[in-house]
């Protein structure tokens, strides 16, 4: 599961360590069975993240084991800086760097050595890990104040900078610029190459043995010749000890031997391959289909030539066949140099052939070589064959194959010579003694070998126990740090909780809002001191049902409202008047726990007496102001209506005066002119001016008609003499004559008499409506319906079947923009006490109804008027 989420495979780690970490996390959650913990990991991603971080065990401090760092500085870093060429880059690899303390420690010591040696060499420290969070923290280079317990005072002052009031320190820019942090899995990813120092402490003890050896192969590849390896106190190279020379066995500091690895050498699989099987060994029975393999094995056992595989540095790697006739182990310290192992007479020719084969990359054969044995010199031949590596990139090994080329020479002395026999006897005795000594030495060597193996086994057990102790110590330290962190967090939370509780207590005590909290069974959980003045509830009443208290103080319906709030989870507000004549606002809201569960309700009481009194006073004042304003509006409306009536009467009088002036002056003048023109019919000049006089008569008639039309439109005499309905009939004729609009009129016979302002206003309104129909309705037919309604009211309806319009849109626009003038018509109708109803929609015509009151006259019927309504001063207009 961790491998799927974090792409990190922990299968190469030691199982006891993994199980210990898993059990540790299970113990923190109180789990005993692994399936339970597996279900928890599956449901809680945070736990998977925590387990991943525990597996990594990021325990790292500055200069851990100070004595080891002192030895590293003295025996490794100072000589490395001293021998480095000026300007050469010093490269360091720190795998499993965690939060960066170890990488920064190496960088600080190397920078200090460069400073003391006064050398300018670039430093590059590659710090890698698989934990991205730890790398982010390492890149910031900020550490707590506790690091001053591990860092020397001079180094702390020179390479660290205080960064905040909490006492934390940050690495200086000089150090941070030298360290490069990156994500890398040291086990599976390619290693960093060409490094002078590898600092890998306390990683190997968590890995399986096979993984440790594979990691040492990566270190062998990564280190420069003569580079150094710095391990933890419980870590050793193990099987790769031949690759490293100890610098300090106690503190696990090693120098690279500049040798190739001894494991993983690919061997050819041709039919002439060699075998390490001892002569005479029994071959296990082969299956019928493995005949070819069995044949090759038998040939290797019986006819295999003497051969040896050597590296490009002439070190032996593998022996095959009877090589003792050509090679022997020299006296002194054991060596793998094949030239030192070559017998007398063979060394020089073998060295030349090896160098030639390595240089030319071809097989070199020597036929006339000689080697000395017990019988003297004998002739041999050998071949040197270059062997390429797995990638065929070049020669990696050299195969030397030996063959006998002739018979051994005869003895130089005669077998029958007594002196020779004596010497031979002494020689045999010496040989027997030597053989006995050799056997005893072999026995001692075997015993020493067994003892050495036992010691090695004990050492391995002790190392394993030491590794387990280191793991346990790291685990305990990690657990201790986690517990310390958790303890500090809990202390901070407790302090915050105490402060919050004190703040809440002071807030509730100072608040004038009485509050009580009840659970789902309506029992009191907690309350504020102000509840004593509301419902006489005190702290000792906690746990009692709220129903035990009087509703006179708490308000009626509290249980029902609380039940409704628990059901709907919606707050409820209620205003009520208590027994102490105070008004309260009761608000009931759900009580939600930390996990958003409903644990009851919270009831608050706010004293709103002053606000209620102020609101009632304000309402009374507003009501009084509204009444006064309405009265003033009614008075002003009456004044406006009176003024409008007077304006309408004034307008109508002006129209009549203007019409009378036109009739009495201009029309009479035109009539006189025409009479005088007519009197010229008998004159002598009539014939001469006949055409001109005819034209003048026509112009005079046209002017007379225009004056008459203007007079009628200004104040139709029929409106004042005959009444509204005859005036509407005359208007229908005028509309058809002037606009081509056919208007039909339906009316009742007995209609009430209208007063002068109403009659004139209605006539003008209907005339404007008909003009609007002719201009905008896209029709040439309209109708007018006049009838009486109840209450001495008259209804006049103007209807057309034109294209209609949207009344709301029309009245929302100014009259000039809409083109209908409906607002103006409606206002004039309302001024005379009438109403106007509009029913219209686009495409369905329009119906406009005007309803207004009429004054009933018993002695005057519609069609009779006073003489002063005639614009011609009592004469009919046609009399002119």
N, C-alpha and C positions, 0 to 999 in steps of 0.2 A: 504494500500500500504506500509506504514511504517512497519506494523506487518509482512508482507511477506518478506521485505528486511532485517529487523533487528531483527526479532523474539522478538519484544517488543510490548505488547498490552497496548495502551494508553486509552482503553475504560473505565478503572477504575479511570481515572483522571477526574477532574471537567471539564465539557463541556465548561463553560464560559472561563476557562483558555486556553483550547485547541483552541477555536474559536479565542481568542485574539492573540494567537501565529500565527495561520494561516493567520489572517488578517494582522498581522505585516509583514510576509513574502510577502504577496500579495502586500502590499503597497510599499515594496522595489522595486518590479518589475513593479509597475504601473498597476496592474490588479484589476478589479472590480468584475468580476464574478468568482464564484467557478469552473465552468466547464473549464474556461480558465486556471486557476491555476492547475487543475487536468491534463489537457493535457500537461502543462509544466512539472509537476512532472513525467509524463509518458515518456516524451522525454528527460529529463535532469536528469540523476542520481545524479549529484552534488547538485541539488536543494533538492532532497529527503534527501540527507545526511545533508544538512544545516537545513532543517525543523526538522529532527530527533534531532539534537543537540540543536535547539531552544526549542523543547519540554522538553528536559532534564533540562534546565535552570541551568547550572553549575555555579551558583553564590556562591563562597566560598572564605572566607578570614580567616586569622589567628585571633583567639580570637575575633570573632564577638560578639558584646555586651560585653565589658570587665567586666562590673559589674556582669553579669551572670556567667562568668568564675571565677571571684573572689569568689563568693558565692559557686560555685561548688568545688573550691579548698579548701575553709575553712571548709565547712559543710559536704562534701562528701569524697573528695580524701584523705585529711589528716586523718580523722577517719578510712577510709578504709585501708590505709597503716598501721596505728597504730594497728588495730585489726587483721591484716593478720598474720598468722603464718610465721615464718622465713622459707624461701625456697618455700612457696606456690606461685603458678602462679596466677597473677592477669590478668583476661581476660576481654577485652572490645570489644564491637561490635559497629561499626559506619556504619550503612546502608546509602546508597545514599551519599557516601563520595566525589563524584565528583573528583576534582584534588588533594585531600588529605590534604588540609589545616586543616580541622577540626580534622581528625584522628591524624595528627602530633601535633596539639594543645593539645589533650588529653594525648598523649604519653609524651610530654614535661612536662606537669604539674605533671603527676604521677612519672616520673623519678626525677623531682625536689623534690617532696614529699619524695620519697625513699632516695634521697641524704641527705635531711635534717634530716630524721629519722634514717639515718645510717643503713638501712636495705637492705638485699640482697634478693629480691624477683623477680623472672623472670616476665617480662611484655610481654603480647601478645595482640596486638590490631588488630582485624579483621576489615579491611576497605573494603566494598563491593560497587559495582555500576554496572550498565548495560552498561556503556559507556567505551568501551575498550580503546579508544584514551585517555580519561581522566585518566584512570588507568595507562596507559603507562607514561603519564606525571607525575603522582603521584609517580610512582616507582622511577623515576629519582631524585625526591626530589629537583629540581632546580626551584627557584622562583625569580622574578624580584626584583630590589632594593627597590621598593615601600613597601615591607613587613616590613621595619624598622619603618613605621608609625603605625603598628599594634602590633608589638612584642616588649616587654620590652627590654631595652638595655642589662640587665644582661642575660636574656634568649637568646637574639640574639648573644651575645658574647660567651655563653657557648655551645649552641646547633646548631649554624649555622657557616658555613665556606664560605668565599668569594671564588668564583670559576672562575671568568673571569674578564677581564678589564671593562666590561659593568656594573659592580657593582652587578651582580646577586649573590644570596646566595644558598648554598646547605645544606640540613640537614646533621648533622654529622652521622657517621656510627652507633653510639650508638643508635640514634633515629630511623634511617632507618631499623636497624635490628629488632626493636621491632614491626614494623608495617607490616602486611601481606595484600597485596591487591589482590582481586579476583573478578571475574565476578559473580554477584548474583542478581536476581530479588527478592527484599525483599517482594514483594506481593505474588508471586507464588512459589518461591523456598523455601526449608526447611530453617528455621532460624538457626543461630549459637546457641549452647546450653551452659549452665553452665557459664554464663558471670556475672561479678560483676557490670558492668555498660553498659548501652546502651545510646549512644549519637546520637539522631535522630532529627535534627533541620531543620525545614522548608521543610520537605517532606510531612507531613500530610496535610498541607493546600492546596496542589495540588490534593488531592484524594477525591473521593466521601465518604460520611459518612459511608456507609457499608464497604467500603474498609479500612477506618480508624479503625473501630472496629475490623475487621479481623486482622489488623496489630497489634493492642494491644493484641489480643489473642496470636500472635506469640511472642510478648515481654514478656507476662506472662509466656509462656513456656520457653523462653530463659534465663530469669533472675534467678540467685541463690536466695534462701531465704535471704531477707534483702538487695538484690541488688537495684540499683538506675537507674532511667530513667531520661534523660535530654532532654527536648523538646524545641521547638522554642517558642518565646514570644506569638504567636497567636495560640498555640496548647494545647489541654487539653485531658485527657483520656476519657471524655464524659461518655458513659454508663458503662465504666469499671472503674469508679472512686473508686468503692469499693475495687479494687485490689491494689490501691496505696495510700500511705499516703503522703500528701504534705510536702516537706522539705522547699520549697520556692515557694509560689503560684505566686509571681510576675515573677520569672524567670523560672517557670515551671520545677522544680526539684522535683522528687517523689521517695519514697522508697516503695519497694514491700511489700505487707501486709502478704506474706506467706499464701495466701488463694487460693482455687481453683476457676476457672472461674464459673460464674453463668449462662452462656448461652450455648445453644447447648446440654442440657442434654437429652439423649435418654430415652424415656418412654416405658414400656411394653405395648403390645397390646392384652393381654389375655382377656377372658370374664369377669374376676373379677377385671378389671382395675377400677381405680378411676377417678373422674371427678371434675373439679373445678366449675361446673355449679351450680348456686345458687338454693336451693330448691324452687319448685313452678314455675320455669321459664318455659315459653312455648317452647315446642319443635317444631321446624319448620317441616312442612309436609315433609315426606320422600317419595321417589319414591318406587315403588313396589319392585324393585330389591334390596333396601337397608333395608329390613325388619330386617336382622340380626343386622345391625348397630343401627337401631331404638330400638330394644329390649335391646341391651347392654346399650344404653344411658338411657332408662327408668329405668332399674335395678340400674344403677349408681346413678340416681337422688333419687330414693325412698328407696333403700335398701343398699346404700353404707355405709360401716363401717367407723368409725373414724380412720384415719391413718395419718401418717406424714412421709415424706422422709427426712432423715438426712444424712450428709456427714460423712466421717470417723473421722472427728474432732468433731462430734456431733453437727453440725450447721444445723438448719432447712433449707430445700430447697423447700418443697412443702407440703401443707395441703390438706387433703381430708376428707369430711364428717364432722360430729359434733365433732370436737376436743376440743371444749370449756369445756366439762365435764371432760377432763383429763389434758388439758394444759391451761395456762393463762400467759399473759404478766406481768412480775414482775414490781414493781415500780422502778423509776430511769431511767437511760439511756437505750434505747432499745437494746435488745440483740437477737441474733439468737441461743443461746445455748439452746438446747432442755431440758437439765437437769434444767436450771434456769427457764424454762417455765413450768415444771411439777408441778402439784398441790401437796399439802402436803400429805405425806404418800406414794407417788409414786416415788419420786426422787431416793432414794437409790436402790430400786429393779430395776428401769429402767436403772440406770447406770451400775449395775452389769450385766444385760442382754445384754446391748449394747457392753460392753467390751468382754463378753464371745462370742457373735456372731461374732464380728470382729476378735477375736483371732482364733476361731475354724472354721469359715467360714460356719457354719450350722445354721439352724433356731433354735432359743431359745424361749420357751413358758413358761410364768409364769401364774399359775392359781389362786394363793391365794394372790394377791396383793390387797391393800386397798387404797382408795383415800378419802379425806375428802371434803365434800360439805356442803351445808347449813343445811342438816339434820343429819350431823355427818359423820361417816365413812361408806363406802359401799365397797363391795367386787367387784373387777374387774379382768379380765384376759387380757393379751396382748402377742403378738408374735413379735419377731425381726427377719426379713428375710434379709440376705445379698443379695445385688444386684450387679452383675458384670458389668464392663464397656463394651463398644462396641467391644473391641478386646478380651473379655473373659479372660483378663490377671490377674484378681484378683478382690477383693471386692472394689467397688468404692462408693457405697451408702448402707444405712441400712433403711429398711421399717419397721415402728412400727405400728401395727394394734391393736386397743383397742376394748374391748367388756365388757359389763356389765355382772357380774356373779351372782347377787342376788338382792332382794328387799331392798330398803332403810329401815333402822331401824325405829321403832315407836318413837314418841316424848317422851322425858324423863319426861316432866311436864304434868299435867292434863290440858285439855283445859278449864275446868270450874273454875280454880283458878283465883280470881280477880287480884291478883298481876301479875299473868302471863298475863292476858288480858291487864293490864296497860302497862306492859313492851312490850307486843306485839304492843299496840297502839303507844307507843313512838318509837318502832322500825319501825313501818310503816311510822310514820312521818319522822323519820330520813332517812328512805329509800326514801321517796318522795323528801325530800330536796336533798338527795344525787343524786337521779335520775334527779332532775332539774339541779343541778350543772353539772352532767355528760352531760345532753343534751346541756346546755350552752357551756360546754367545747368542746363538739363535734362540735357545731356550730362554735365556735371560731377556733377550729382545721380545720374545713372545709374551713372557710374563709382564715385562714393562709395558708392552702394547696393551695387554689385558687391563693392567692397572690404569694405564692412560685412558683407556675406553671407559673404565669405571669412574675415573675422576671426571672425564668429559660428561658422562651421564649425570653424575652428581652435580657437575657445574651447570648442566642444562636444567636439571630439576631446580637447583638454587636460583638460576636465572628466571625460570618460569615462576617460581614462588616470588622472586623479587618483582617480576613484572606484575603479578597479581596484586602484590602489596602496593606497587605504584598506582595500579588501576584503582584499587580500593582507596588509596590516599587521595588520588585525583577526584574520585567519585565523592568521597566524604567532603573534600574541599569544595567541590561544586555544589554538593547538597548544603554545606554550611553557608556558602555564599548565597544560595537560593533562599535558605531559611533566614539569613540576615536581611536579604532584600525584602522578603515577605514580612519580616518583623518590622523593618523600617516603614514599609508601606502600611502595615496595620497600625503602627504608632501614629503615622501621619493621618490615617483615616480616623483614628480615635480622637486625635487632637482636633481635626476638622469637625468631627461629629459633636464633640463637646462645645466647640465654638458655635456651631450651627444651632445646637440645642439651646445654648445661652441666648443667642440672637433671637431664636423663635420665642423663647419664654418672655424675653423683654418686649418683643414685638406684640405678642398676644396680651401681655399685661398692660401695655400702653395703648392698645387699640380699643376704641370705643365700640367696636363691632363684637357683640357677644357671639361665641361660636361653640357648638357642641357637636361631637361626632358619635354616631351610633352605628353598631354593627348590623348585620343582616337579620339578627333576631331583635333589633330595636332596643338593644341594651347600650348604655352610655359607655364609650371607650375613653374619651377625654373631653375636656371642656376648658373654656377660658374663665377667669374670675368674674367677668362681666355677666355671666349667666346667673349669678346670684340675684341681681336686680331684675332679671327677666322672669325666670320661672322658679326662683328660690332654690336653685340647684348649686350644690357645693362639691368640693373634691371628693368627699366621702361618699357621694352618690354614684361614683363610677362603678359600673356593673349592674346598676338597677335598670329596669325597663323604663323607657321614656313615657310609657302609658301611665305610670304611677303618679305623674305630676299633673297638676291642674292645667286644663286647656285655656283657662282665663289669662294666664300669663304667656303661655307658649303659643296660643292661637289654636283655633279649632281646625280639625281636618289634618293634623300633622302626620298621623299614622297613614292615612289614605294617600297623602301626597308623597310620603317617603316610599310607600309600596309602588306607586306609579313611577317614581324616579328609578327604583331598582329594576323595574320592568322595561322602561323605555330608554333609560340612561340619558334622559334629557332633564335639564335643570327646570325647576318650578319656582315662581315668585308669587308671593301673596302679601297684600297689605291688610293689616288688621289693627284694631284699636284695643289696647289692653285695658285691664281693670284700673290701672293708674292714670287713665285718660291720656296715654301716650300712643302715638301712631308708630308702628314698626313695619319694616319691610323684611319679610321672612323669605330667605332663598335656600332652597334645598338642591344640592348637587351630588353626583356620585363620588364616592371615596375610592380612588384607584390606588392599589398597592404598587410596589416597585416593579412587579412583573405584569402590571396592567390588569390585575384581577380586581373585581368589584368587591370590596370588603365592607360595604355599608354606605352611609350617606353622611354628608357634612351639612349642618344647618346653621345659618348665620342670621343674626338679628341686627338690623340697622335702625337706629332711632331717626325717624323722618318727621318728627312732630313739627319742628320749625319749618322744614321744607314743605310739609303739608299745609301749615298755616299760611306760609308765604305763597304757596301755589293757589290756595283758596282765595286769598286776598288779591293775588294777581288775576285770578279768573273773574272775581267780582269786578275788579277794576276794568278788565278787558270787556266784560259783559256791559258795564256801564258805558264805557267808551264806544262799544259797538252800537248800543242803543242810541247814544247821542249822535254817532256818525250816521246811523240809518235815518234818524230824524232829519239831520242836516241834508242827507242825500235826497230824502223825499221832498224837503223844502226846495232844495236846488232843482230837483227834477220838475217840481210844479212850476218853479220860476222859469226854467228853460222851456217847458211846454207853453207857458203863457207867452214868453218872449217869442217862441217859434210861431205861435198863433198870430201874435201881433205882426211878426215879420211876414207871415204868409198873407195876412190882410193888407199890410202895407204894400207888399209886392203886387197883390192883385189890384189894389187901388191904382198903383203906378201903371200897371198894364192897362187898366181901364182908361186912366187919364191919357196915356200914350195913344191908345186906340181911339179915344174921343177926339184927340188932337188930329190924328191922321184923318178921322172921318169928317170933322168939322172944318178943318183947314185945307189939308192937302187934297182930300177927295173932292171937297166943294170947289176948290180952285180948278182942279182938273175938269170937273163937270162944267164950270163956267167957260173954260177955254174951249171945250168941245162944242158948247152951245154957240159960241161966237164963230167958231170955224163953220158950224152948220149954217149960220146966217149969211155966209158968203156964197151960198149956192146961186143966188140970183145976180151977183155982181158980174161986171164985165170981165174982171180979172180971173174969174173962176176957171174959165177954160184954159187960161195961160198957166195957172198954178194948180191945176187939178191934180196932177201927179204928186206934187209936193204936199198939197193939203191932204190927200189920201194917206200919204205916208205919215204925216203928223197925226192924223186921226188914229191911225193904227198904233202909233207910239203912245198916244194919250190913253187909248183903251188898255194897252199893255200895262202902262203905269198905274192905271186905275185898278186893274186886276191885282197887280202886285201889292198895292196899298191895301186893297180889300183883304187879300190873303194874309198879309202881315198883321192887319188889324184883328182878323179872326184868330190867328195863332196867339196873338198877345192876350186877348180876352174874348173868347167866343161869346157873342151876345146871347146865343141860345142857352149857354150854361147858366146865365143869370136870369133869363126870362122863362125858360121851359123846364130847367132842372138837369140832373145828372144823366138820366137815361137818354132823353133826346140829344143831349150833348155827345153821348157815346155813339148814338146812331149817326150823328153828323161826323164824328171822328172816324167811324168805319168807312164812310164814303170818302173822306179825305185820305185815309190810308190806302184805299184802293186806287185813288186818283194819283197820289204822289208816289207811292212805293209799290203798287201792284199787289198789295196784300189784301186778300178777301177775308173780311171779318164778319162772322155771324154773331148775332146777339140774341140771347134768350133771357126773358125777364118776367117778373110777376107784375100784375096790374097795379096792385096797391102796395107801394113802397113808401116808407116814412120819408119825411122831408129832412134833408141834411142842412146843417148849418153852413154858413159861408166858408169858413176855413176848411172844414172837412170836405165839402163839395169840390172846392178848387184843388185841394191836395190830392184827392182820389182821382180826379180827372187828369191831373198832371202825371201821376204815377202810372195810370193805365196807358196814357199816351206814350210814356217812355218805355214801358214794357213792350207795347206793340212795335215801336221803332226798333227795339232790341231783337224782336222776333224777325222782323224784315231784314235786319242786317246780319244776324248771327245764326239763326235757326235753320237756314238753308231750306225754307219752305215758303209758300205763298198763301197759306190757309191758316187762320186762327179763329178762336171762338171766345165770346165773353158771356158768362152766365151770372145774372144778377137775381138774387132771391133773398127773402127775409129769413132770419134765424130767431130762435127764442131769445127773450131778453131784450127786445127792441134793438136788434143788431142786424146789419146788412152784410152779406157775403158776396163778393164779386170775384169770379175766377177767370183767369186768362189761361187758355190752353192752346198748345200747338203740337203738331206731330213731327217736329223737325228732328235735328240730330242730337238734341239734348246736351247736357253738360253736367259736370261734377260740382254740386253746390258747395261742398266743403272747400274744394280747391278755389272756387270762384270767390267765396267770401273771405278766404285767407289772403287774397291778393288785393292790393288797392284797386279802387273802382276804375281808375284810369287804365290800369294794366289789364284787368280782366275783361273790360269792354262791355260788361253787362250793367254796371251801375246799380247792382243789387243792394249794396250797403247803403247808398244814398236813398234809394226807394224805401228800404226797411226803416231807416231812421226817420224819414218824414212820416211814414205810417204810424210809427210808435209815438211820435210827437202829438198826434191827434187822438191818441188813446186806442189805436188799432193794433192788429197783429198781422203778420205776413207769414204764410206757410209756403214752402217751396218743395216740390216733389219732382225730381228729374234725375236721369242717369243717361250717360252717353248712349245714343242710338235709339232712345225710347221717348223722345219729346220732353216737354216740360209742362208742369201745371203749377201756377202761382195763384194762391188764394189770399185775398185781402178781406179781413173781417174788422168792422169798425162799428161803433155805436151811432145810433141815429136819434134825433130829437123829434118826437111826435107832436105834430100840430093838428088840433082838431078842426081848426077853421081854414087851414091852408093845406092844400094837397100838393103832391109832387107835380110840378109843372107850373105853379104860380109863385111869383116872386115880387118883392118890392120894386117900386119904380126906379130906385137908385141903383139897381143892378144893371140897368140898360146902359151901355157905354155911350149910346147916342143921345142921352138925356131924355129918355122916355120914348123916343122914336125907334121904330125898327130899322135895322141896318139896311133892309132892302128898300126903304123909302127914299134913301139917297139916290 
